[in-house]
Amino acid sequence: MQHRKTMISTLLFLATFCVGAPAAEPEYKADIPAALLTPDQVETELLGTLEFVDGFPTKATTENVYDFLDVSRASELFLNAMPATSMYAMLQGHVNIGVRPNYDVGLTENLMDARSLWLTPQTTTPYVHGELDVKNGPVVVEIGSPVLGIIDDAFFRYVSDVGLTGPDAGKGGKYLIVGPDYDGKIPDGYFEIRTSTYRHWLLLRLSVQDGDLKAAIDTFKAGFRMYPLADANGQEQTKFINLSGLKYNTIHANDATYFDELNAVIQYEPVGSYDAEILGLAAALGIRKGQAFEPDERMQGLLEQGAAIGNAAARAILFRPRNKSVYFYPDRQWYSPLAGGSHEFLADGARVLDDRVSFHYFATGITPSMVQPLVGKGSVYEIGATDSSGEPLDGGRTYSVTLPGPVPAANFWSFMVYSSQTRSILETDQKTGGLDSNADGLIVEADGSATVYFGPKPPEGLEANWIQTMPGKGYNVLLRLYGPLEPWFDRSWKPGDFEPMD
């Protein structure tokens, strides 16, 4: 009997050891901080419950987080590749209306209006647009009259100033734009500009003397040529195309076709010409140089979500900035993504991502002279998107804005009104889409101050100081000072906010 009891006890012990006894502690054991461990269930607000088996994600959790990653990367790509898609849209928009790279130049000979979709243009001076494509060799730009201009590359990076702030200092001369693949001889007599991409935007602004627009344009045309260096002895003359009044678009998409625009840029431009991190985001979503971009049904749906989130984020960053440093004055609503003073959007060695997003979603043209103007020279910009209480500007209401006198602008000041949808000139019955200090009949007080009114109808007797808006249409306003003076720089001068009058 005793032997039987001993056997039963032994069997019970073995059974317990096999099915329920804790595993023996390993001989080599670390002190693992709790922060390193992943529980079997993790609760998140965005993705719900994430499940793991001793740190290994379940199939459902894996699919969930990959969807999130792809949407997240798509929205980040929308925001951070925006300089490339914005430049693509600008260049391609002009190609679509017949402006040929390296040979044709577009001019707003009768100024701009809301028929053309551009990001925040002005309607006081003529623009000159040209595309420089150096894929097949250097391109020559000859300038014979004073202009103010820039060259930006395919990723909207600054390449060079041209004209008054460029190497020719307003005296004119020949520029030679040389691409990354060219190893031929460089002839003498040129301002040589080296670049790392193929496509570029040449933007010039003409100086109009005594209001004689035609004379300024005629003088410019007489002294300007653009052609490939290989055709320097050719007979083809530069063709000038009047862009005024044409209906065409130069603004990037806000839906999933945005990624098609980016793919076109990546396919065309040389390897190594763009930021590797941004290219990595693109590659993770199937946008790779030399490969077809053909998202499947799942990826297409995620790209649509990513574009929607990216677009919403861009609009929040632009119209409701949370970065207090973009505001010019602690008691005003005026702000600018260029307030940090860097055309590369850098602060203490770090990229200010929101400033870059805000600028490229709103505007075009990158140059150091935009953010570091000299007293009495260049121009400065302030955005107004909300009234004095922080409410969005309403096209059905009437507002007044007072510029205290004297306004610190050596040349002139202007207001331009832009659609909150397109960020282009607001569509109204006023061709100018704005008002400047040279306007006929403008009422200016003895101290130099001026009050401007924004609304569907002008206040009685103040028509000369009125800018039209449209009921049901949101808008924002850009205040420009040309030739800013010291009171703007030291902030002793402050424009008034938008004050509702109804």
C-alpha positions, 0 to 999 in steps of 0.5 A: 500500500505504501508503495502504491501511495508513493507512485501516485504522489510521484505521478501527481508531481510529474503531472503538475510539473508538466502542465502547470508548473512555472518555467524555471528562471533562465540562468542568464536573466536581465533586469528589463525596464517596464518601458521596453515591454509590450503588453498583450493589449495596447489601447490607442485613440487612433487605432483602437486595441492593438494586440500582441502575443508576447510582443508579436503583433497579431495579423489584424494588428499588423494590417491595422498599423500598416494602413495607418503607416501608409496614410501617415506617410501619404499625408507627410508626403503631401505636406513635405513634397509640396515645393516639388508639386507646386513647381510642377504645377506652375511649369506644367500649367504654362506648358499646357497653354503653349509656353515652350521651355527655353524658347517662349516667355509669358508676360502679363502685358495687361496685368493679371486677373482672377481668370488665371489661377496662380498662388497669391499674384499681384496686379500692380506690375507685370510678371514675366515667366519662363521655363529653363530646362537644362536636361539637354544642355545649358540655357542662355538668358540675356537681359538688357533692361533692369528687372527684379527676378529669381531662378528656382529649381524643380523642387522650389529651391533658390538657385539665383537672383537675376537683375537688380539683386543678381550678378548683373546688378540691374545692368543686364548681361548674359546668364548661363544656367548649367545642369548637373550632367554637363561637362562641356566647355563653358564659354566666356562672357556669362554669369554662370549659374550651376544647378542640380535639377533639370527644370527651373522657373524664371520669374521676373518683375518689370519696373514701370516708370510713371505708369507707362506699362507699355514702355516697360514691356517694350523695353524689356522685349527689346533686350531679352532673349532665351535659348539653349546654348547649343542654339546660340547661333540659331535664327529662332527668336524668343516668342513672347506670349501675353498671359493676361486674361487667359484661363489656366491653372498653375496650382497643385492638386489637393486630392490623390492626383497630387501623387501623380504630379509628384511622380512626374517630377521624380521620374524626370529629375536626376537621381540624387537631386532631391531630399533622400528622406522625402524620396523614401516616403514616396518610395514607401508608397510606390513612387520610385524613379524608373518604375511605374506608379500603379497603386492597387485599390487598397493603396489608392484608397489610402492615398486619397485619405492621406491627401485629404488629411494633408490638405486639411493640415496645410489649411490649418497650418496656413490659416490658423497657425499655432506657432506664435513666432509667425505673428508680427505683433502680439496684439494683431492678427497679421502673420507670415511664414517668412517672419523667421527670416530664412528662405530655407525655413531654418531656425537654429539648424532645424527645419521649421516644417510648418513655415515651409508648408504654410509658404508653399501652400500659399505662395511662390518664389523663393529668394533670400531677398524676400526674407532679408530686405534692406531698408527702403528696398525690396518688399515685405508681406503680411497675411490677414485671414481673420478679423480682430476677434480671430474669426475667419474673414467672411465675404458677406460682411464689411470690414475696415482696416486702417494703415496708420500714417505715414505708411512706411513704404518708400515706393507704395503699399498694396492690398490683394484679396485671395480666395481661401479655396484657391489662394489665387485672386478672389473672383469678383467684378473688380479686375485688380482684386485689390487696391494700392496706394497709387490708385486714382482717387484714394482717400488719404488723410493728412498724416498719411494714414488710409482706411480701406474697406472690404465687403460686397458693397462699398460704404457710401462715398468711400468707393475709391477705398473699397475692395470687393468681396463675395457673399458665401466666399471666404478670403484672405488678404496680403498686405505688401509694402514696397521699399519698407522703411525702418518703422516696419523693421522695428515694429513701431508701425502696426497695421490695424486689424480687420474690424467688422462694420456690421 
